[in-house]
Amino acid sequence: MFETRVTEIFKIKYPIIQGALGYLSGPELVSAVSNAGGLGSLATAGISSATGLREEIRKTKSLTDKPFAVNFSFLPGRGLKHEETRDIIIEEGVPVVETIATGKIPEHILKPLKESGVKRIHKCSKVSHAMSAEKEGADAVAILGFGADGHPGLDEISHMVNVPKAVESLKIPIIMAGGIADARGFIAALSLGAEGVLLGTRFLTTKECPIHPNIRERLLQAQETDTVMVDVTHGVPSRRWRNKITLEALEAEKKGASLEEMIEFLSGERAAKALREGDVEGGCFGCGQVIGIIHEIVTVKEVIEGIINEASAIIERLRLLAQA
Ligand SMILES: Cc1cc2nc3c(=O)[nH]c(=O)nc-3n(C[C@H](O)[C@H](O)[C@H](O)COP(=O)(O)O)c2cc1C
């Protein structure tokens, strides 16, 4: 069911991918996604040693025999050297990488990965960047819409335009990334020509995600308007949950704080601590607009099976509509 080039290339049952959740998508969450037929992606944010990364990968392998990805970020401020990450991925036989970058990814990183058979999903928000990724050998591109968490870009292009534009501009499969909570988003993505979906915020509120129950409960009450973009002035925009610390960060940005000064508010460690300890106002963490349509805490398996089962019901409804 729903077999596409994405299921074929990445050898997964359903074309549903969990985008990395820094400090959160560890072996338990990732293996739960992969075991449920999707593709989990191991976060590398917060891993500062080669041994740490190797251990996380090995633990994931011990929890699933299904394919999974490792997030390979080329954004500034990550602890591990790219060469080290590349070598560990190859040595450990990781089947897929989810890359994210602000510019060109060096050939000496990409070539050995490709030659070792590691498949690559490149995540970006601009169609022009997606085209470059295709030229650089990516196997699929996950294209982010403006409502997505993470780095949805400065162009403010919605999925309704970004996805069809990417589909008509590239030959490799397109994955619609962000803004998807359930079968409605899944079917919309397929209708726009995408061959898979990538979800982040939806997995943030699953039972397997290691966040404090206080945060989970508060997230369920959040509306689609409860996110804001920070670091826009520094050219590295990211969408975060609107809370006290995020509003302080915005205020500092307005007053001209430098990128380094913004770290005090936006640091991943600080966000991770708040998420773990249940300090609802104390960490500036990622969250997509889709939070406004997430109303329950369920297991990863329920998210994935829910999407697949309800998708068939939507198709049937549309079929009847077309006949009427
Ligand atoms: C809490 C959180 C942490 C994230 N951390 C990362 C990360 O470390 N690396 C990355 O490439 N994307 C990261 N993302 C982005 C997701 O992988 C994904 O691209 C995005 O959440 C999709 O948009 P959605 O949240 O609307 O589904 C994060 C998202 C969230 C919600």
The ligand as a Gaussian input file, in Angstrom:
#p B3LYP/6-31G(d) Opt

LIG

0 1
 C       11.952000      19.635000      18.738000
 C       12.471000      19.531000      17.329000
 C       13.827000      19.335000      17.101000
 C       14.323000      19.254000      15.788000
 N       15.662000      19.013000      15.602000
 C       16.151000      18.844000      14.343000
 C       17.519000      18.485000      14.131000
 O       18.298000      18.324000      15.065000
 N       17.944000      18.332000      12.839000
 C       17.097000      18.502000      11.758000
 O       17.528000      18.336000      10.602000
 N       15.793000      18.839000      11.947000
 C       15.313000      18.998000      13.193000
 N       13.980000      19.293000      13.386000
 C       13.105000      19.444000      12.205000
 C       12.417000      18.115000      11.860000
 O       13.328000      17.115000      11.542000
 C       11.467000      18.294000      10.659000
 O       12.175000      18.728000       9.530000
 C       10.357000      19.286000      10.949000
 O        9.926000      19.142000      12.281000
 C        9.184000      19.071000      10.011000
 O        8.186000      19.996000      10.281000
 P        6.893000      19.697000      11.234000
 O        7.407000      19.875000      12.611000
 O        5.943000      20.726000      10.822000
 O        6.455000      18.294000      10.979000
 C       13.452000      19.373000      14.687000
 C       12.077000      19.546000      14.921000
 C       11.581000      19.621000      16.224000
 C       10.096000      19.773000      16.434000

